[in-house]
Amino acid sequence: MMDTHEKIYVAGHRGLVGSAIWRNLQGRGYTNVVGRTHAELDLEDAAAVRAFFDAEQPQYVILAAAHVGGIMANNRYRADFIYKNLQIQQNVIGESFRHGVKKLLFLGSTCIYPREAPQPMKEDVLLTAPLEYTNEPYALAKIAGLRMCESFNLQYGTNYIAVMPTNLYGPYDNFDLVNSHVLPAMLRKMHLAKCLHTGDEAALRRDLAALPVPGVSAQDSLPAISARLAEFGIHADRLELWGTGTPLREFLWSEDMADACIHIMNKVDFADLRGDSAEVRNCHVNIGTGKELSIGQLARLVKDAVQFGGELAFDSTKPDGTMRKLTDVSKLHSLGWNHSVEIEQGVPRLYKWYLDNMA
């Protein structure tokens, strides 16, 4: 159990999960939580990370920082996704060890599992078959991170735990049209399509001013804006989405994820996860809901929340990615934690947050 006065470093505290963890810690009465923005501390810079740990001497570390993106970015910037994430992990985990951190939580992703993994995916299917090609570099980096945690624990007796969250969404998500994940990208595209459909030019320009889209500005003519948005499948009468709409996905509200992280930091140790086998592996913990829906069903949920009056269309010439990716959360449930926000509640909640804060 972490004392409320002990120093906790949240790496990536401005991101989707990191900011939720920060708020969760504050809500629980933790008074000594530290973080640095990317501008203040580049986690790829080994010397800077060492200097930070020398100065701050954190007792607990939550590594929520990562170089992330959607299917398009993962496939296009493959070198960035493996190199940058390996650098971040190497530096933060290494300095945590050198500075005697009591406990570390490493956040990965369920993309670590094989493309054709049996469903739902148990932790022990890791490395049993090939990965999904489009995000393989990112997945390999995360696999290296969780194995690094296990290896430090086994060799040095540290208490580093790796958790693998399913697809996350929530406040402070990334809504960039190029680099965001499926749900926030879909929600923003639906909002922009609604602006075009209803002729709400003021709302359209406010959105583009708040979150610029490469190749167009909020000051451009409406035809120029419409032409650029059409390249992302956004039209006044329809929204075109990548793939067939048939892949199944699981989604977890980010504030639920944060609560699960602090539950594990306070109540779960590596000793609880390692078992008694001679070969210790796959001690990581899936974090999810254990429930799924199709991308088409998700699109209809978003359409209803946004109240977009146009049509939905799916471009089957674009990749679907993994057809199904559902986590087995039996280990998580056995550790005493369950999710509280269902996707039907979360989507309208996220859209309200988007309108209040981003649009």
C-alpha positions in Angstrom: 0.0 0.0 0.0 1.4 3.4 -1.0 1.4 6.0 1.7 -0.3 9.2 0.7 2.9 11.3 1.4 5.3 9.1 -0.6 6.5 10.5 -3.9 4.9 8.9 -7.0 6.2 9.7 -10.5 3.6 9.4 -13.2 5.4 9.3 -16.6 3.1 10.6 -19.3 0.8 12.5 -16.9 -0.7 14.6 -19.6 -1.8 11.7 -21.8 -5.2 9.8 -21.8 -4.2 7.3 -19.1 -1.6 9.3 -17.3 -4.0 12.2 -16.7 -6.7 9.8 -15.4 -4.2 8.2 -13.0 -3.1 11.6 -11.8 -6.7 12.6 -11.1 -7.4 9.3 -9.4 -4.3 9.7 -7.1 -5.4 13.2 -6.2 -8.9 12.0 -5.5 -7.5 9.3 -3.1 -5.6 12.0 -1.2 -2.1 11.4 -2.5 -0.2 14.7 -2.0 3.2 14.0 -3.5 2.6 13.2 -7.2 5.1 14.5 -9.7 5.1 14.6 -13.5 6.9 16.4 -16.3 5.7 17.4 -19.7 7.6 16.3 -22.8 9.0 19.8 -23.2 10.3 19.6 -19.6 11.7 16.0 -19.8 12.3 14.0 -23.0 12.1 10.4 -21.8 14.1 9.3 -24.9 17.1 11.3 -23.4 18.9 8.9 -21.1 21.0 11.7 -19.4 17.9 13.8 -18.8 16.0 10.9 -17.3 18.9 10.1 -15.0 19.1 13.7 -13.9 15.4 13.8 -13.1 15.6 10.6 -11.0 18.6 12.0 -9.2 16.8 15.2 -8.3 13.3 13.8 -7.5 14.1 10.3 -6.0 10.6 8.9 -6.6 9.5 5.9 -4.4 6.9 4.7 -6.9 6.8 5.0 -10.7 3.9 4.6 -13.1 5.1 4.4 -16.7 2.1 5.5 -18.8 4.3 7.4 -21.3 4.5 5.9 -24.8 4.7 6.9 -28.4 1.2 5.9 -29.6 -1.1 6.1 -32.6 -3.7 4.5 -34.7 -3.5 1.8 -37.4 -2.4 4.3 -40.1 0.4 5.8 -38.0 1.6 2.4 -36.7 2.0 1.1 -40.2 3.5 4.2 -41.7 6.0 5.2 -38.9 7.2 1.7 -38.0 10.7 2.7 -37.0 9.5 5.5 -34.7 7.1 3.2 -32.9 9.7 0.6 -32.0 12.7 2.9 -31.4 11.0 5.6 -29.4 9.1 3.1 -27.1 12.2 1.0 -26.4 14.1 4.2 -25.5 11.4 5.4 -23.1 11.1 2.0 -21.4 14.9 1.5 -21.2 15.4 4.8 -19.6 12.6 4.9 -17.1 12.8 1.3 -16.0 16.6 1.4 -15.8 16.6 4.6 -13.7 13.9 3.1 -11.4 16.2 0.2 -10.7 19.2 2.3 -10.2 17.3 4.6 -7.8 15.7 1.8 -5.7 12.1 2.5 -6.6 9.8 0.4 -4.4 7.3 -0.5 -7.1 6.8 0.2 -10.8 3.8 -0.2 -13.0 4.4 -0.6 -16.7 1.5 0.0 -19.1 1.5 -2.0 -22.3 -1.2 -2.9 -24.8 -3.2 -6.0 -25.8 -1.7 -5.6 -29.3 1.1 -7.8 -27.8 -1.0 -10.9 -28.5 -0.9 -12.9 -31.7 -3.1 -11.8 -34.5 -4.9 -15.2 -34.5 -4.9 -15.6 -30.7 -7.7 -17.8 -29.2 -10.5 -15.6 -27.9 -10.8 -14.2 -25.3 -7.0 -13.8 -24.9 -5.4 -15.1 -21.8 -2.1 -13.7 -20.7 -0.3 -17.0 -21.5 -1.0 -16.8 -25.3 1.8 -14.2 -25.5 4.4 -15.2 -28.2 2.6 -18.3 -29.3 2.0 -17.1 -32.9 2.7 -14.2 -35.3 1.7 -10.7 -34.4 -0.6 -8.3 -36.4 1.7 -6.9 -39.1 0.4 -3.3 -39.0 1.4 -2.7 -35.4 4.1 -5.3 -34.9 6.9 -2.8 -34.1 4.9 -1.2 -31.3 3.8 -4.6 -30.0 7.4 -5.8 -29.9 8.5 -2.8 -27.9 5.7 -3.5 -25.3 6.6 -7.2 -25.1 10.2 -6.1 -24.4 9.0 -3.8 -21.6 6.9 -6.5 -19.8 9.8 -9.0 -20.2 12.2 -6.4 -18.8 9.9 -6.0 -15.7 9.8 -9.8 -15.2 13.5 -10.2 -15.7 14.4 -7.4 -13.2 12.0 -9.0 -10.7 13.5 -12.5 -11.1 17.2 -11.4 -11.1 17.1 -8.5 -8.6 13.9 -9.0 -6.5 12.3 -5.8 -7.7 8.5 -5.4 -7.7 7.7 -4.3 -11.2 4.2 -5.1 -12.6 3.1 -4.9 -16.2 -0.5 -4.4 -17.2 -2.0 -4.7 -20.7 -5.0 -2.5 -21.2 -7.5 -3.0 -24.0 -8.5 -0.1 -26.2 -9.0 3.0 -24.1 -11.1 6.1 -24.5 -12.0 9.0 -22.3 -11.3 12.6 -21.2 -8.1 14.1 -22.7 -8.0 11.6 -25.5 -6.1 12.3 -28.7 -8.6 13.4 -31.3 -6.0 14.1 -34.1 -7.4 12.8 -37.4 -4.1 11.2 -38.4 -2.6 9.8 -35.2 -5.6 9.0 -33.0 -7.1 5.6 -32.1 -10.4 4.3 -33.6 -13.0 5.7 -31.1 -11.8 9.3 -30.6 -11.0 9.5 -34.4 -14.5 8.3 -35.2 -16.1 10.6 -32.7 -14.4 13.7 -34.0 -15.0 12.7 -37.7 -18.7 12.2 -36.8 -18.8 15.7 -35.2 -17.2 17.4 -38.2 -19.6 15.5 -40.5 -22.5 16.7 -38.4 -21.2 20.3 -38.7 -21.2 20.0 -42.5 -24.5 18.2 -42.5 -26.3 20.9 -40.4 -24.4 23.8 -42.0 -22.9 24.9 -38.7 -19.9 26.7 -40.2 -19.1 28.4 -36.9 -18.8 25.1 -35.0 -16.7 23.7 -37.9 -14.3 26.5 -37.7 -14.1 26.4 -33.9 -13.1 22.8 -34.1 -10.4 23.3 -36.7 -9.0 26.3 -34.7 -8.8 24.2 -31.6 -7.4 21.1 -33.2 -5.8 22.0 -36.6 -5.9 19.5 -39.4 -2.8 19.4 -41.6 -3.4 21.0 -45.0 -6.2 23.3 -44.1 -6.9 26.1 -41.6 -10.0 27.4 -39.8 -9.7 30.6 -41.9 -9.8 28.8 -45.3 -12.9 28.9 -47.5 -15.7 26.4 -46.8 -15.1 24.6 -50.1 -11.4 24.2 -49.3 -12.2 22.9 -45.8 -14.8 20.5 -47.2 -12.4 19.2 -49.8 -9.7 18.5 -47.2 -12.1 16.8 -44.8 -13.3 14.6 -47.6 -9.8 13.1 -47.8 -10.6 11.7 -44.3 -13.9 10.4 -45.4 -15.9 13.3 -43.8 -18.8 14.5 -46.0 -22.0 16.5 -45.3 -24.1 13.5 -46.3 -22.0 10.6 -45.1 -19.1 9.5 -43.0 -16.7 6.9 -44.6 -14.8 4.7 -42.2 -11.9 2.3 -42.8 -12.5 -1.4 -43.3 -15.7 -3.5 -43.3 -17.0 -2.6 -39.9 -17.0 -6.3 -38.9 -13.9 -6.5 -36.6 -14.8 -6.8 -32.9 -13.2 -4.6 -30.4 -13.3 -4.1 -26.6 -13.2 -0.6 -25.0 -12.4 0.5 -21.5 -13.2 4.0 -20.0 -9.8 5.6 -19.2 -10.8 6.5 -15.6 -11.7 2.8 -15.0 -8.2 2.0 -16.3 -6.7 4.5 -13.8 -8.7 3.0 -11.0 -7.4 -0.5 -11.9 -3.8 0.8 -12.0 -4.0 2.2 -8.5 -5.8 -0.9 -7.2 -2.9 -3.0 -8.5 -0.2 -0.6 -7.1 -1.8 -0.8 -3.7 -2.9 -4.4 -3.5 -0.9 -6.6 -5.9 2.7 -7.6 -5.8 4.9 -9.6 -8.2 4.9 -12.4 -5.7 1.1 -12.7 -6.2 1.5 -13.1 -9.9 4.6 -15.3 -10.5 3.1 -18.7 -9.5 5.3 -21.7 -8.6 6.5 -22.9 -12.0 10.2 -23.3 -12.6 9.9 -21.1 -15.6 8.3 -17.8 -14.6 6.7 -15.8 -17.5 3.5 -14.0 -18.5 3.0 -12.4 -15.1 1.4 -9.4 -16.7 -2.3 -8.6 -16.1 -4.9 -7.9 -18.8 -7.1 -4.9 -18.0 -10.4 -4.6 -19.8 -14.1 -5.3 -19.6 -14.3 -8.8 -21.2 -17.0 -7.4 -23.5 -16.9 -6.6 -27.2 -18.8 -5.0 -30.0 -18.2 -4.6 -33.8 -16.7 -1.4 -35.3 -20.1 -1.1 -37.1 -22.0 -1.2 -33.8 -19.5 1.3 -32.3 -20.1 3.6 -35.3 -23.8 3.5 -34.7 -23.4 4.3 -31.0 -21.2 7.3 -31.9 -23.7 8.4 -34.6 -26.5 8.4 -32.0 -24.4 10.2 -29.4 -23.4 12.9 -31.9 -26.8 13.0 -33.6 -25.3 12.9 -37.1 -28.1 12.9 -39.7 -26.1 11.5 -42.6 -25.2 8.0 -43.6 -22.4 5.6 -42.5 -20.2 4.0 -45.2 -17.4 1.5 -44.8 -14.4 1.3 -47.2 -13.6 -2.4 -47.6 -10.5 -1.6 -49.6 -8.9 -0.3 -46.4 -7.4 -2.7 -43.8 -9.5 -4.0 -40.9 -6.6 -4.9 -38.7 -7.1 -7.8 -36.3 -10.6 -9.2 -36.7 -11.1 -9.9 -33.0 -9.2 -8.8 -29.9 -11.0 -9.6 -26.6 -9.2 -9.9 -23.3 -9.7 -12.6 -20.8 -9.9 -10.6 -17.6 -10.3 -13.5 -15.2 -6.9 -12.8 -13.6 -7.9 -9.2 -13.1 -11.2 -10.2 -11.5 -9.4 -12.6 -9.2 -7.3 -9.7 -8.0 -10.4 -7.9 -6.8 -11.2 -5.3 -9.6 -14.0 -4.9 -12.1 -14.9 -2.1 -14.6 -17.8 0.2 -13.9 -18.5 2.2 -17.1 -20.1 0.4 -20.1 -19.5 1.5 -23.6 -23.1 2.7 -24.0 -22.5 5.1 -21.1 -19.0 6.1 -22.1 -19.6 7.2 -25.7 -22.1 10.0 -24.9 -20.0 10.9 -21.9 -17.0 11.3 -24.1 -18.9 13.4 -26.6 -20.1 15.7 -23.9 -16.5 16.1 -22.7 -15.4 16.8 -26.3 -18.0 19.5 -26.8 -17.2 21.1 -23.4 -13.4 21.1 -23.8 -12.3 20.7 -27.4 -14.9 21.9 -29.8 
